[in-house]
Amino acid sequence: MLLILSVLCLFSSRQGGAVLGFFAGWIYGSLDGANMWQYVLTRTIAGYVIASVAGSGIERRTLTAVLAAFLGVFLCQLTLMFLAPPAALIHFLGDTIRTAVYNGVLATLVYAGLNRILGPRL
């Protein structure tokens, strides 16, 4: 969910990023069966921030997608850590770093597909 959110926000406006983040958090929270407001809040903030940075004039490339996916996971999970503290902090941080690296690698494939569909037409 965070991977798709992070890369898709590169193609959207700030408001669109916030809406994408809201629905990503809502879907993730409903599937997790936990208290949804933490997921909705963290994903909405991440979607807004990624779309704001992407709209500031940076060039949209594969490296940008990798950084957006890596930092998107990191931002969401660290914010979630303060809103809903985990029982084992070290394991949570280790899982966050592994997930961020994994999503950063997969972002190249997701970006290639989305850029082909949503990218500029020549």
GIPEZI-V744478 format. One line per field, one symbol per residue. psi: psi as a letter, one per 30 degrees, with the letter a starting at -180 (. if undefined). A space follows every 50 residues. Layout:
psi: ???
This chain:
psi: eeeeeeeeffglleeeeeeeeeeeeeeeeeefgajfeeeeeeeeeeeeee eeeeffglkjaeeeeeeeeefeeeeeeeeeefeiklejeeeeeeeeeeee eeeeeffeeeeeeeeeeflkk.
